[in-house]
Amino acid sequence: MPRESGIVVRQGAEADRDWIKGLLRKYWASTNIASRGQLHDASRLPALVAVLKGRRIGLLTYRIAEDECEIVTLNSVSENTGAGTALVQAAEHRASLEGCTRMRLITTNDNTNALHFYQKRGFHIVAVRLKAIERARKLKPEIPVSGLDGIPISDEIELEKSI
Ligand SMILES: CC(C)(COP(=O)(O)OP(=O)(O)OC[C@H]1O[C@@H](n2cnc3c(N)ncnc32)[C@H](O)[C@@H]1OP(=O)(O)O)[C@@H](O)C(=O)NCCC(=O)NCCS
């Protein structure tokens, strides 16, 4: 199958705000995302939007702190067409321009697809925090008990990549 081309990644703008909020609520049950014991309103973070033929097909939100860029959310609404890869590449480029030397992110133990995706793109597992999601549910009760493929969600997995 030929690779889809023509995906453009641009910085999220005010006109994307409602779409961003809707997407975050649809995929993460809320715009609030728990990470390492903190809650972040991802709808207020800088965002990258992947667009194909005028249609928004993916969203990445991120936060930069000192020399690290954390990918807070990443969603493709059109999987396996290159949107996720384009968004991560664009985030790395943006982070590098802003002086970052590292990308990092948190995923959960059920998300084997994300572990596959990120490791194939140069990320390494640097920490596994057992039962961290039980603590995160105190901040965000919407986090489901059962995750992808019916796997119970309990642990945070942190990945990093030098850029
Ligand atoms: C993880 C996720 C972001 C990946 O996004 P995606 O848009 O499917 O990613 P891509 O299309 O760039 O890559 C996925 C696969 O499709 C393949 N692919 C890309 N374009 C393709 C095309 N035109 N034809 C066929 N395959 C293609 C890639 O090779 C890749 O396979 P690989 O990982 O084995 O190399 C997406 O699955 C998702 O939104 N998951 C739910 C949310 C989530 O888990 N987010 C991450 C945690 S924060």
The ligand as a Gaussian input file, in Angstrom:
#p B3LYP/6-31G(d) Opt

LIG

0 1
 C       -0.045000       5.738000      18.721000
 C       -0.700000       6.555000      17.627000
 C       -0.605000       8.032000      17.977000
 C        0.025000       6.302000      16.308000
 O       -0.521000       7.185000      15.330000
 P       -0.614000       6.802000      13.764000
 O       -1.118000       7.991000      13.065000
 O       -1.342000       5.525000      13.575000
 O        0.916000       6.620000      13.460000
 P        1.603000       6.396000      12.012000
 O        0.537000       6.235000      10.975000
 O        2.590000       7.451000      11.814000
 O        2.371000       5.058000      12.265000
 C        1.676000       3.879000      12.629000
 C        2.048000       2.746000      11.667000
 O        1.443000       2.975000      10.419000
 C        2.397000       2.756000       9.380000
 N        2.037000       3.630000       8.270000
 C        2.201000       4.960000       8.203000
 N        1.707000       5.420000       7.023000
 C        1.203000       4.354000       6.368000
 C        0.560000       4.154000       5.109000
 N        0.303000       5.163000       4.291000
 N        0.192000       2.917000       4.778000
 C        0.421000       1.878000       5.574000
 N        1.012000       1.981000       6.787000
 C        1.411000       3.204000       7.163000
 C        3.717000       3.116000      10.005000
 O        4.778000       2.462000       9.382000
 C        3.534000       2.676000      11.419000
 O        3.953000       1.374000      11.678000
 P        5.212000       1.107000      12.628000
 O        4.926000       1.800000      13.958000
 O        5.260000      -0.372000      12.760000
 O        6.391000       1.722000      11.956000
 C       -2.181000       6.158000      17.413000
 O       -2.264000       4.762000      17.322000
 C       -3.144000       6.654000      18.471000
 O       -3.727000       7.727000      18.350000
 N       -3.337000       5.839000      19.540000
 C       -4.313000       6.183000      20.608000
 C       -3.771000       7.237000      21.540000
 C       -2.424000       6.872000      22.136000
 O       -2.208000       5.754000      22.534000
 N       -1.508000       7.846000      22.169000
 C       -0.154000       7.615000      22.659000
 C       -0.021000       7.697000      24.122000
 S        0.239000       9.376000      24.621000

